[in-house]
Amino acid sequence: MRYTIAEYGEKYAEPLISEYALRRAFWWDGEWRGKPMSCFVTEKKAVCKVGDKMATFYVFDTPYGVYLRPEIKLVDDWIKVAHRGDDGS
């Protein structure tokens, strides 16, 4: 948790952290809209550093994978951050 607060700041980290959420949490690095993206993904929310800005995303855990959707209502991008299946991909 200390690393999360140091990386993303107390304002973003505290509401996301619970013991249950931490057991299901993971880091994801990728790209969104042409900018590097690094996210701390919990059960319901993800806090991401996109370029030099911070953004929060809703998390959707589906049978096909884990997806993020920006909380910004004008943007309807879905970002696949984890896969489901027997092949591990």
DSSP file (Angstrom, degrees, kcal/mol; ACC not computed):
  #  RESIDUE AA STRUCTURE BP1 BP2  ACC     N-H-->O    O-->H-N    N-H-->O    O-->H-N    TCO  KAPPA ALPHA  PHI   PSI    X-CA   Y-CA   Z-CA
    1    1 A M     >        0   0    0      0, 0.0     4,-2.4     0, 0.0     5,-0.2   0.000 360.0 360.0 360.0 -37.1    0.0    0.0    0.0
    2    2 A R  H  >  +     0   0    0      1,-0.2     4,-2.5     2,-0.2     5,-0.2   0.909 360.0  50.7 -59.5 -41.2    2.9    2.4    0.7
    3    3 A Y  H  > S+     0   0    0      1,-0.2     4,-2.7     2,-0.2    -1,-0.2   0.903 108.7  52.2 -63.9 -40.2    4.1    2.0   -2.8
    4    4 A T  H  > S+     0   0    0      2,-0.2     4,-2.9     1,-0.2     5,-0.5   0.925 111.3  46.0 -61.1 -45.8    0.7    2.7   -4.2
    5    5 A I  H  X S+     0   0    0     -4,-2.4     4,-2.0     1,-0.2    -1,-0.2   0.905 113.9  49.1 -65.2 -41.3    0.4    5.9   -2.2
    6    6 A A  H  < S+     0   0    0     -4,-2.5    -2,-0.2    -5,-0.2    -1,-0.2   0.904 117.8  40.4 -64.8 -40.5    3.9    7.0   -3.2
    7    7 A E  H  < S+     0   0    0     -4,-2.7    -2,-0.2    -5,-0.2    -1,-0.2   0.906 133.1  18.7 -75.4 -43.3    3.2    6.2   -6.9
    8    8 A Y  H  < S-     0   0    0     -4,-2.9     4,-0.4    -5,-0.2    -3,-0.2   0.559 107.3-111.4-111.0 -11.7   -0.3    7.6   -7.2
    9    9 A G    >X  -     0   0    0     -4,-2.0     4,-2.0    -5,-0.5     3,-0.8   0.183  27.9 -88.7  91.5 147.4   -0.8    9.9   -4.3
   10   10 A E  H 3> S+     0   0    0      1,-0.2     4,-1.8     2,-0.2    -1,-0.1   0.846 120.4  64.7 -59.8 -37.5   -2.9    9.5   -1.2
   11   11 A K  H 34 S+     0   0    0      1,-0.2    -1,-0.2     2,-0.2    -2,-0.1   0.865 113.6  31.9 -55.5 -39.2   -5.9   11.2   -2.9
   12   12 A Y  H <4 S+     0   0    0     -3,-0.8     4,-0.4    -4,-0.4    -1,-0.2   0.807 119.7  49.3 -90.2 -32.0   -6.2    8.4   -5.4
   13   13 A A  H >X S+     0   0    0     -4,-2.0     3,-1.2     1,-0.1     4,-1.0   0.909  95.9  64.7 -80.6 -43.1   -5.1    5.4   -3.4
   14   14 A E  G >< S+     0   0    0     -4,-1.8     3,-0.9     1,-0.3    -1,-0.1   0.869  98.9  49.9 -56.2 -48.0   -7.0    5.5   -0.1
   15   15 A P  G 34 S+     0   0    0      0, 0.0    -1,-0.3     0, 0.0    -2,-0.1   0.748 112.2  50.8 -65.5 -19.4  -10.6    5.0   -1.4
   16   16 A L  G <4 S+     0   0    0     -3,-1.2     2,-0.5    -4,-0.4    27,-0.2   0.682  89.5  94.8 -88.3 -18.4   -9.6    2.0   -3.4
   17   17 A I    <<  +     0   0    0     -4,-1.0     2,-0.3    -3,-0.9     3,-0.1  -0.652  37.0 137.5 -92.4 121.5   -7.7    0.1   -0.8
   18   18 A S     >  -     0   0    0     -2,-0.5     4,-2.6     1,-0.1     5,-0.2  -0.940  62.0-108.0-142.7 162.8   -9.4   -2.6    1.3
   19   19 A E  H  > S+     0   0    0     -2,-0.3     4,-1.4     1,-0.2    -1,-0.1   0.922 121.1  46.9 -59.5 -43.4   -8.0   -6.0    2.3
   20   20 A Y  H  > S+     0   0    0      1,-0.2     4,-1.0     2,-0.2     3,-0.2   0.926 112.1  50.0 -64.1 -44.8  -10.3   -7.8   -0.1
   21   21 A A  H >> S+     0   0    0      1,-0.2     4,-0.6     2,-0.2     3,-0.6   0.885 107.3  54.7 -62.7 -38.7   -9.5   -5.4   -3.0
   22   22 A L  H >< S+     0   0    0     -4,-2.6     3,-0.6     1,-0.2    -1,-0.2   0.841 101.3  58.2 -65.8 -32.3   -5.8   -5.8   -2.5
   23   23 A R  H 3< S+     0   0    0     -4,-1.4    -1,-0.2    -3,-0.2    -2,-0.2   0.819 115.7  36.0 -65.7 -28.5   -6.1   -9.6   -2.8
   24   24 A R  H << S+     0   0    0     -4,-1.0    -1,-0.2    -3,-0.6    -2,-0.2   0.385  97.5 111.4-102.6   1.4   -7.6   -9.1   -6.3
   25   25 A A    <<  +     0   0    0     -4,-0.6     2,-0.3    -3,-0.6    17,-0.2  -0.360  38.1 170.3 -79.6 154.8   -5.5   -6.1   -7.3
   26   26 A F  E     -A   41   0A   0     15,-2.1    15,-3.1    -2,-0.1     2,-0.3  -0.983  31.3-113.2-155.8 162.2   -2.8   -6.0  -10.0
   27   27 A W  E     -A   40   0A   0     -2,-0.3     2,-0.4    13,-0.2    13,-0.2  -0.755  28.6-171.0 -95.6 145.2   -0.6   -3.6  -11.9
   28   28 A W  E     -A   39   0A   0     11,-2.2    11,-3.3    -2,-0.3     2,-0.4  -0.992   6.0-169.3-138.4 131.7   -1.1   -3.1  -15.6
   29   29 A D  E     +A   38   0A   0     -2,-0.4     9,-0.2     9,-0.2     2,-0.2  -0.969  33.8 109.6-118.8 134.7    1.1   -1.2  -18.0
   30   30 A G  E     -A   37   0A   0      7,-3.0     7,-2.8    -2,-0.4     2,-0.3  -0.758  58.6 -75.8-166.4-146.1    0.1   -0.4  -21.6
   31   31 A E  E     -A   36   0A   0      5,-0.3     2,-0.4    -2,-0.2    19,-0.0  -0.992  27.9-174.4-141.0 144.8   -1.0    2.4  -23.8
   32   32 A W  E >  S-A   35   0A   0      3,-2.5     3,-1.6    -2,-0.3    -2,-0.0  -0.964  75.2 -12.4-143.5 124.9   -4.2    4.4  -24.3
   33   33 A R  T 3  S-     0   0    0     -2,-0.4    -1,-0.1     1,-0.3     0, 0.0   0.863 129.0 -53.0  53.9  39.8   -4.8    6.9  -26.9
   34   34 A G  T 3  S+     0   0    0      1,-0.2    -1,-0.3     0, 0.0    -3,-0.0   0.531 117.1 106.6  78.7   6.6   -1.2    7.0  -27.9
   35   35 A K  E <  S-A   32   0A   0     -3,-1.6    -3,-2.5    16,-0.0    -1,-0.2  -0.912  77.1-103.9-118.4 146.0    0.1    7.6  -24.4
   36   36 A P  E     -A   31   0A   0      0, 0.0    15,-2.6     0, 0.0     2,-0.4  -0.386  40.2-162.2 -63.6 144.8    1.8    5.3  -22.0
   37   37 A M  E     -AB  30  50A   0     -7,-2.8    -7,-3.0    13,-0.2     2,-0.4  -0.997  16.3-176.2-136.9 132.1   -0.5    4.1  -19.2
   38   38 A S  E     -AB  29  49A   0     11,-1.9    11,-2.9    -2,-0.4     2,-0.4  -0.994  16.8-173.6-129.8 124.5    0.3    2.5  -15.8
   39   39 A C  E     -AB  28  48A   0    -11,-3.3   -11,-2.2    -2,-0.4     2,-0.7  -0.919  29.3-150.4-126.7 143.6   -2.6    1.4  -13.7
   40   40 A F  E     -AB  27  47A   0      7,-2.5     7,-2.0    -2,-0.4     2,-0.5  -0.960  32.3-161.5-103.1 111.0   -3.3    0.0  -10.2
   41   41 A V  E     +AB  26  46A   0    -15,-3.1   -15,-2.1    -2,-0.7     5,-0.2  -0.846  15.1 172.5-105.0 123.1   -6.4   -2.1  -10.8
   42   42 A T        -     0   0    0      3,-2.6   -20,-0.1    -2,-0.5   -25,-0.1  -0.452  52.9 -76.2-111.8-168.6   -8.6   -3.2   -8.0
   43   43 A E  S    S+     0   0    0    -27,-0.2    18,-0.2    -2,-0.2     3,-0.1   0.863 122.7   6.7 -60.9 -40.0  -12.0   -5.0   -8.0
   44   44 A K  S    S+     0   0    0      1,-0.2    15,-1.9   -28,-0.1     2,-0.3   0.650 126.3  36.7-120.4 -21.9  -14.1   -2.0   -9.0
   45   45 A K  E     - C   0  58A   0     13,-0.2    -3,-2.6   -29,-0.1     2,-0.4  -0.949  54.5-156.7-135.7 153.4  -11.8    0.9   -9.8
   46   46 A A  E     -BC  41  57A   0     11,-2.4    11,-2.6    -2,-0.3     2,-0.5  -0.996   7.3-153.9-127.9 137.5   -8.5    1.5  -11.4
   47   47 A V  E     -BC  40  56A   0     -7,-2.0    -7,-2.5    -2,-0.4     2,-0.4  -0.955  25.3-174.5-109.4 124.7   -6.2    4.5  -10.8
   48   48 A C  E     -BC  39  55A   0      7,-3.3     7,-2.5    -2,-0.5     2,-0.7  -0.918  30.1-142.7-127.8 145.6   -4.0    5.2  -13.8
   49   49 A K  E     -BC  38  54A   0    -11,-2.9   -11,-1.9    -2,-0.4     2,-0.7  -0.937  24.0-172.9-100.9 113.3   -1.2    7.5  -14.8
   50   50 A V  E >   -BC  37  53A   0      3,-2.7     3,-2.2    -2,-0.7     2,-0.5  -0.923  63.9 -47.7-112.2 108.6   -1.8    8.3  -18.4
   51   51 A G  T 3  S-     0   0    0    -15,-2.6   -13,-0.1    -2,-0.7   -16,-0.0  -0.565 123.0 -27.7  63.1-120.1    1.2   10.3  -19.8
   52   52 A D  T 3  S+     0   0    0     -2,-0.5     2,-0.3     2,-0.1    -1,-0.3   0.230 125.0  85.0-108.4  13.0    1.7   12.9  -17.1
   53   53 A K  E <  S-C   50   0A   0     -3,-2.2    -3,-2.7     2,-0.0     2,-0.4  -0.766  70.6-128.4-113.5 158.4   -2.0   13.0  -15.9
   54   54 A M  E     +C   49   0A   0     -2,-0.3     2,-0.3    -5,-0.2    -5,-0.2  -0.842  29.5 172.6-103.8 143.7   -4.0   10.9  -13.4
   55   55 A A  E     -C   48   0A   0     -7,-2.5    -7,-3.3    -2,-0.4     2,-0.4  -0.991  22.7-137.5-147.2 151.1   -7.3    9.3  -14.3
   56   56 A T  E     -C   47   0A   0     -2,-0.3    15,-1.9    -9,-0.2     2,-0.3  -0.868  19.9-168.2-111.2 148.3   -9.7    6.8  -12.7
   57   57 A F  E     -CD  46  70A   0    -11,-2.6   -11,-2.4    -2,-0.4     2,-0.2  -0.952  23.2-118.2-133.1 148.7  -11.5    4.0  -14.6
   58   58 A Y  E     -CD  45  69A   0     11,-3.2    11,-2.0    -2,-0.3     2,-0.5  -0.617  31.0-137.0 -79.1 148.5  -14.3    1.6  -13.8
   59   59 A V  E     - D   0  68A   0    -15,-1.9     2,-0.5    -2,-0.2     9,-0.2  -0.936  16.2-169.2-112.9 131.5  -13.3   -2.1  -13.8
   60   60 A F  E     - D   0  67A   0      7,-2.8     7,-2.8    -2,-0.5     2,-0.8  -0.973   6.0-161.3-122.1 115.8  -15.4   -4.8  -15.4
   61   61 A D  E     + D   0  66A   0     -2,-0.5     5,-0.2     5,-0.2    -2,-0.0  -0.859  24.6 169.5 -98.1 105.3  -14.5   -8.4  -14.7
   62   62 A T  E >   - D   0  65A   0      3,-2.7     3,-0.9    -2,-0.8    -2,-0.0  -0.628  51.4-103.2-111.7 169.1  -16.2  -10.5  -17.5
   63   63 A P  T 3  S+     0   0    0      0, 0.0     3,-0.1     0, 0.0    -1,-0.0   0.702 122.9  50.5 -62.9 -17.4  -15.8  -14.1  -18.5
   64   64 A Y  T 3  S-     0   0    0      1,-0.3    20,-0.9    19,-0.1     2,-0.3   0.552 125.6 -64.3 -99.1 -10.8  -13.7  -12.9  -21.4
   65   65 A G  E <   -DE  62  83A   0     -3,-0.9    -3,-2.7    18,-0.3     2,-0.5  -0.901  58.3 -63.9 152.1-179.6  -11.3  -10.7  -19.5
   66   66 A V  E     -DE  61  82A   0     16,-2.1    15,-3.1    -2,-0.3    16,-1.3  -0.891  49.8-171.6-103.7 129.0  -10.9   -7.7  -17.3
   67   67 A Y  E     -DE  60  80A   0     -7,-2.8    -7,-2.8    -2,-0.5     2,-0.4  -0.891  14.0-147.6-122.7 149.7  -11.7   -4.3  -18.9
   68   68 A L  E     -DE  59  79A   0     11,-2.4    11,-2.6    -2,-0.3    -9,-0.2  -0.918  10.9-172.6-112.4 143.4  -11.3   -0.7  -17.9
   69   69 A R  E     -D   58   0A   0    -11,-2.0   -11,-3.2    -2,-0.4     9,-0.2  -0.996  30.8-111.4-132.9 130.0  -13.6    2.1  -19.0
   70   70 A P  E     -D   57   0A   0      0, 0.0   -13,-0.2     0, 0.0     5,-0.1  -0.222  14.3-134.0 -58.8 145.9  -12.9    5.7  -18.2
   71   71 A E  S    S+     0   0    0    -15,-1.9     2,-0.4     3,-0.0   -14,-0.1   0.663  80.1 105.2 -72.4 -15.7  -15.1    7.5  -15.7
   72   72 A I    >   -     0   0    0    -16,-0.3     3,-1.4     1,-0.2   -17,-0.0  -0.544  68.6-147.8 -67.7 120.3  -15.3   10.4  -18.1
   73   73 A K  T 3  S+     0   0    0     -2,-0.4    -1,-0.2     1,-0.3    -2,-0.0   0.749  91.8  60.1 -66.3 -24.8  -18.8   10.1  -19.6
   74   74 A L  T 3  S+     0   0    0      1,-0.1     2,-0.5     2,-0.0    -1,-0.3   0.602  96.8  69.3 -79.8 -10.3  -17.8   11.5  -23.0
   75   75 A V    <   +     0   0    0     -3,-1.4    -1,-0.1    -5,-0.1     0, 0.0  -0.938  53.2 177.9-113.7 125.2  -15.3    8.7  -23.6
   76   76 A D        +     0   0    0     -2,-0.5     2,-0.3    -7,-0.1    -1,-0.1  -0.132  29.4 140.3-118.4  37.3  -16.5    5.2  -24.2
   77   77 A D        -     0   0    0      2,-0.0     2,-0.5     1,-0.0    -2,-0.1  -0.588  37.3-154.0 -77.8 141.0  -13.2    3.3  -24.8
   78   78 A W        -     0   0    0     -2,-0.3     2,-0.5    -9,-0.2    -9,-0.2  -0.977   7.0-161.0-115.0 130.4  -12.9   -0.2  -23.3
   79   79 A I  E     -E   68   0A   0    -11,-2.6   -11,-2.4    -2,-0.5     2,-0.6  -0.950  11.2-141.7-116.6 120.0   -9.4   -1.3  -22.5
   80   80 A K  E     +E   67   0A   0     -2,-0.5   -13,-0.2   -13,-0.2     3,-0.1  -0.707  28.7 165.2 -82.1 121.7   -8.7   -5.0  -22.1
   81   81 A V  E     +     0   0A   0    -15,-3.1     2,-0.3    -2,-0.6   -14,-0.2   0.551  62.3  24.6-115.2 -12.8   -6.1   -5.5  -19.3
   82   82 A A  E     -E   66   0A   0    -16,-1.3   -16,-2.1   -54,-0.1    -1,-0.3  -0.985  68.8-139.3-152.9 145.1   -6.3   -9.2  -18.5
   83   83 A H  E     -E   65   0A   0     -2,-0.3     2,-0.4   -18,-0.2   -18,-0.3  -0.601   7.6-148.1-101.6 161.8   -7.5  -12.3  -20.4
   84   84 A R        +     0   0    0    -20,-0.9     2,-0.2    -2,-0.2     3,-0.1  -0.956  45.0  83.0-124.4 148.0   -9.5  -15.3  -19.3
   85   85 A G  S >  S-     0   0    0     -2,-0.4     3,-0.8     1,-0.1    -2,-0.0  -0.695  79.5 -84.0 142.6 168.1   -9.2  -18.8  -20.6
   86   86 A D  T 3  S+     0   0    0      1,-0.2    -1,-0.1    -2,-0.2     0, 0.0   0.741 115.2  65.1 -74.7 -24.6   -7.3  -22.1  -20.3
   87   87 A D  T 3  S-     0   0    0     -3,-0.1    -1,-0.2     1,-0.1    -2,-0.0   0.519 104.0-124.7 -81.8  -2.5   -4.5  -21.0  -22.6
   88   88 A G    <         0   0    0     -3,-0.8    -5,-0.1     1,-0.1    -2,-0.1   0.557 360.0 360.0  76.2   7.0   -3.3  -18.3  -20.2
   89   89 A S              0   0    0     -5,-0.1    -5,-0.1    -7,-0.1    -1,-0.1   0.441 360.0 360.0-102.4 360.0   -3.5  -15.5  -22.7
